[in-house]
Amino acid sequence: MHRRTLLRGAAALPVVALVSPALSAMQTPTALRRRVRPRDAAWPTAASWQKLKEAVGGNLIEVHSLFGAREKEPGGAACREATANIRNPFYIGDQPAGTQVSGWLDAWTPAPSVYAVKARHTADVVAGVNFARQYKLRPVVKGSGHSYQGTSNAADSLLIWTRAMNQVTLHEAFVASGCEGKAQPVPAVSAEAGAMWIDLYDAVTSRAGRYVQGGGCTTVGVAGLVQSGGFGSCSQGFGTAAAGLLEAEVVTADGNVRTVNAGTHPDLFWAIKGGGGGSWGVVTRLTLRTHELPEFFGAAWGTIRAHSDEAFRRLIARFFDFYTASLFNPHWGEQASIGSGNTLKLSMVSQGLDRQQTPQLWEPFFAWVNAAPQDFTFTDEFGTGAMKAQHWWEPAGTHRMVQDPRPGAPAYHAWWQGDQDQVGAYLHGYDSLWLPAALLQEGQRQRLVEALFAGSRHKDIELHFNKGLVGAPREAIAAALDTATNPAVTEAFALAIIADGEGAAYPGLARPAMDLAAAHQDARAIDRATAELRRNAPLAGSYVSESNYFNAQWSRAFWGKHYPRLRAIKAQYDPDGLFFVHHGVGSEDWSADGFTRLA
Ligand SMILES: Cc1cc2nc3c(=O)[nH]c(=O)nc-3n(C[C@H](O)[C@H](O)[C@H](O)COP(=O)(O)OP(=O)(O)OC[C@H]3O[C@@H](n4cnc5c(N)ncnc54)[C@H](O)[C@@H]3O)c2cc1C
């Protein structure tokens, strides 16, 4: 591979040069009991905010809600711009108050911070963290704003916003700091925390012909996803994104800039790999291993409707026989949806199979469906395909991506049409559980079929095969076990996701009144569908970033046996609990809004 360096955004400046001495001074941790709100006498004075503004090179901005301008100036230019772009995830990510989902029934409503440090350098982050600690403010960290749980926005807070830190650098032979002479150099990519996955896919795959394991949704933030664990279409082949982390730069609660890897701060390094975003400090840079790029990526798609409940059960059973025999391996990921209207919707992605292998593989399953027209109809034509992997993330390629239409947007800034419905969506409910691979065994498979059938009477059930790692290569599983992600992922064949909602409902956005009774009914249907699956997997874990806001068992569900170790690491690096997110490590010590420490 040719060594290349891609610079996006401002060049990094020395950390020390930009930190005001007053703000960089180490604060002695005091027992933080209550965080300060704008109405409190202890809220920083205008002069203090001005000092922070100077320390961050002028990049301290007031934050207004996405449709704040609408409230002030109905029909004004800012309001028209927001309305026109409400289905563009890049636009939403570019707004300090932008959240990629517009709220969650009875859970959270987007609320702007008072101010945001629009960080351009690590030094800006240091200044923001020190300021928040000094004045006992509630800091909130945001990258691309994809948190379903609303953990990157909070009223009365100081936002540390990494969006403008988006430099991407490729390495031919990376050795983590302090490991020189001890570790084998490996090809890698470094990204500043505000980069999105499409920025890495463009640099690593489209331009350099290599592969980095990231997320499926192209506009998700790199730092947020790695701290989630992180799954992409090819995770069955390459494992989780967190498992590929070689090193990170983190600004911890004490304002120190730490380079963390397996040799230095191994505990914090481990916690960042799946321990949940927003709990450990502000990650400013990540370096991830890159892999040889498979020659082909491919897909299989189609929707089959069964004409009766009995035929639908047979269809599900036949699909799982086929899945277990032919798809349960490192080549295949992504989804099958078991629909409430007796539909099986397939949107599967492959890696490493060519244009002949893919259709040959699926042929027996198609033939079985086609042989029974009295029982089944293809409502969406079935198809398979494969293409040169290097072109996969090029919007001008053969498959369906939507480009950021705004003037000046990079040509490669595009999102999958399949992710469109989620942009700005308002959630009625959302739940997930890792389905143990034992359910695929011959004697148990019928139980799985019955549970999916029963659950789908209430709601569509999406099975994300790339988010359970049984079937992945041994090294991918071993690497995932060396992260904070719930080890249940290495015993699961899929993550089942049951979720629904409606179109954008941002505060201030003009839209018809929400039918709250229907929304609540929908939420209960999601609960009932989940319960049918849980009956067969009572202790199933749940993926921290795609999970139920109301999960009372969150610490066990998200991290399993790792939770006590994560608590201990939190106590070491953030003893005062400066960093709080809903259902994050240590959040049980705080009120739901994160402002008051519980007794
Ligand atoms: C439409 C959509 C599609 C998704 N697709 C996938 C997918 O394919 N695979 C998958 O695994 N997940 C997926 N997710 C979940 C996603 O990975 C997580 O929500 C992830 O945390 C989002 O990161 P972000 O920067 O985009 O979001 P944000 O909301 O900005 O951040 C998420 C969390 O991470 C914290 N955080 C962000 N940046 C930093 C930082 N630099 N330092 C410290 N904390 C930080 C925030 O405080 C917040 O708690 C998806 C979510 C959505 C809404």
The ligand as an ORCA input file, in Angstrom:
! r2SCAN-3c Opt
* xyz 0 1
  C     -29.576      6.178     11.919
  C     -28.651      5.422     12.816
  C     -27.921      4.385     12.288
  C     -27.033      3.665     13.100
  N     -26.322      2.650     12.553
  C     -25.466      1.949     13.313
  C     -24.695      0.887     12.751
  O     -24.748      0.613     11.544
  N     -23.890      0.187     13.576
  C     -23.781      0.470     14.897
  O     -23.018     -0.210     15.583
  N     -24.473      1.485     15.446
  C     -25.308      2.223     14.693
  N     -26.017      3.258     15.265
  C     -25.780      3.588     16.675
  C     -24.528      4.507     16.756
  O     -23.370      3.738     16.522
  C     -24.355      5.127     18.118
  O     -25.485      5.846     18.444
  C     -23.123      6.025     18.174
  O     -22.808      6.253     19.517
  C     -23.336      7.330     17.459
  O     -22.202      8.158     17.484
  P     -22.370      9.668     16.970
  O     -21.106     10.404     17.130
  O     -22.950      9.630     15.611
  O     -23.499     10.198     17.917
  P     -23.519     11.218     19.163
  O     -24.951     11.283     19.514
  O     -22.829     12.467     18.830
  O     -22.707     10.448     20.261
  C     -23.164      9.237     20.804
  C     -22.607      9.065     22.217
  O     -21.192      9.068     22.170
  C     -20.675     10.170     22.892
  N     -19.566     10.730     22.123
  C     -19.594     11.139     20.835
  N     -18.372     11.583     20.490
  C     -17.592     11.445     21.565
  C     -16.237     11.736     21.828
  N     -15.449     12.270     20.913
  N     -15.738     11.472     23.059
  C     -16.541     10.940     24.017
  N     -17.827     10.658     23.836
  C     -18.345     10.905     22.611
  C     -21.808     11.146     23.080
  O     -21.652     11.884     24.282
  C     -22.993     10.226     23.138
  O     -23.141      9.745     24.435
  C     -26.888      4.002     14.483
  C     -27.638      5.066     14.998
  C     -28.501      5.766     14.178
  C     -29.310      6.903     14.758
*
